[in-house]
Amino acid sequence: MPGKCDVCGKTVGIGNAVSHSNRRTKRTWSPNLQRVMAVVDGRRKKISVCTRCLRSGTVKRAL
């Protein structure tokens, strides 16, 4: 599964993990993607969607 939302384009975030002694190492934040059947151009299609798009109603789920 790609690390990108097919609706809003949200991708992996990159930053630093900072320890108590202030040492820094790279880390990533992955978007919470769900594989859902949605209506795209009037047809049912399986797409990767972040939970924010699902919750906000941006995606019309297929039944």
ZIMO-V49723 format. One record per pair of residues at least 12 apart in sequence whose C-alpha atoms are under 10 Angstrom apart, sorted by the first residue. I is the first residue (numbers start at 1). J is the second residue. If there is no record, write none. Layout:
# ZIMO-V49723
{{I J} {I J}}
This chain:
# ZIMO-V49723
{{1 33} {1 34} {1 35} {1 47} {1 48} {2 33} {2 48} {3 30} {3 31} {3 32} {3 33} {3 48} {3 49} {3 50} {4 30} {4 31} {4 32} {4 33} {4 48} {4 49} {4 50} {5 31} {5 32} {5 33} {5 34} {5 35} {5 47} {5 48} {5 49} {5 50} {5 51} {5 52} {5 53} {6 33} {6 47} {6 48} {6 49} {6 50} {6 53} {7 47} {7 48} {7 49} {7 50} {7 53} {7 54} {7 58} {7 59} {8 49} {8 50} {8 52} {8 53} {8 58} {9 49} {9 50} {10 30} {10 31} {10 32} {10 33} {10 49} {10 50} {10 52} {10 53} {11 29} {11 30} {11 31} {11 32} {11 33} {11 50} {12 28} {12 29} {12 30} {12 31} {12 32} {13 27} {13 28} {13 29} {13 30} {13 31} {14 26} {14 27} {14 28} {14 29} {14 30} {15 27} {15 28} {15 29} {16 28} {31 49} {31 50} {31 51} {31 52} {32 48} {32 49} {32 50} {32 51} {32 52} {33 47} {33 48} {33 49} {33 50} {33 51} {33 52} {33 53} {33 54} {34 47} {34 48} {34 49} {34 50} {34 51} {34 54} {35 47} {35 48} {35 49} {35 50} {36 48} {36 49} {36 50} {36 54} {36 59} {36 60} {36 61} {36 62} {37 49} {37 59} {37 60} {37 61} {37 62} {37 63} {38 59} {38 60} {38 61} {38 62} {38 63} {39 59} {39 60} {39 61} {39 62} {39 63} {40 59} {40 60} {40 61} {40 62} {42 62} {43 62} {44 60} {44 61} {44 62} {44 63} {45 61} {45 62} {46 61} {46 62} {47 59}}
